[in-house]
Amino acid sequence: MQDFFNNLLQPAVLVFLIPLAGIGLGGLSMWFKHQERIEKIRQGIDPDARSRD
């Protein structure tokens, strides 16, 4: 198990893992925003309406 983590910390591996982690977090963020939009629609709220401040 120790060898596995040592291999992950090698620069040749990190050069691929860091962008993949960023893409994964971006996708997760988009999914949460989509879920919030769907929930607003289910509650009868127009998700595209601008709020009046």
C-alpha positions as CSV (number, residue, x, y, z in Angstrom):
1,M,0.0,0.0,0.0
2,Q,2.9,2.4,0.8
3,D,4.3,1.8,-2.7
4,F,0.9,2.7,-4.2
5,F,0.9,6.1,-2.5
6,N,4.6,6.7,-3.3
7,N,3.8,6.1,-7.0
8,L,0.9,8.5,-6.9
9,L,3.1,11.3,-5.7
10,Q,5.5,11.0,-8.6
11,P,5.5,14.0,-10.9
12,A,4.8,11.9,-14.0
13,V,1.6,10.7,-12.3
14,L,0.6,14.0,-10.8
15,V,0.7,15.7,-14.1
16,F,-2.4,13.6,-15.1
17,L,-4.1,13.3,-11.7
18,I,-4.3,17.1,-10.9
19,P,-6.3,18.0,-14.1
20,L,-8.5,15.0,-13.7
21,A,-9.4,16.0,-10.2
22,G,-10.2,19.5,-11.4
23,I,-12.4,18.1,-14.2
24,G,-14.2,15.9,-11.6
25,L,-14.8,18.8,-9.2
26,G,-16.1,20.9,-12.1
27,G,-18.5,18.2,-13.1
28,L,-19.7,17.7,-9.6
29,S,-20.3,21.4,-9.2
30,M,-22.4,21.5,-12.5
31,W,-24.4,18.5,-11.2
32,F,-25.3,20.2,-8.0
33,K,-26.4,23.3,-9.8
34,H,-28.5,21.2,-12.1
35,Q,-30.1,19.5,-9.1
36,E,-30.8,22.8,-7.5
37,R,-32.5,24.0,-10.7
38,I,-34.6,20.8,-11.0
39,E,-35.7,21.2,-7.3
40,K,-36.8,24.8,-8.0
41,I,-38.9,23.6,-11.0
42,R,-40.5,20.9,-8.8
43,Q,-41.5,23.5,-6.3
44,G,-43.0,25.7,-9.0
45,I,-40.3,28.4,-8.9
46,D,-39.1,29.8,-12.2
47,P,-35.3,29.2,-12.0
48,D,-34.7,31.8,-14.8
49,A,-36.6,34.6,-13.0
50,R,-34.4,37.4,-11.7
51,S,-34.9,38.2,-8.0
52,R,-36.0,41.8,-7.2
53,D,-33.7,43.4,-4.6
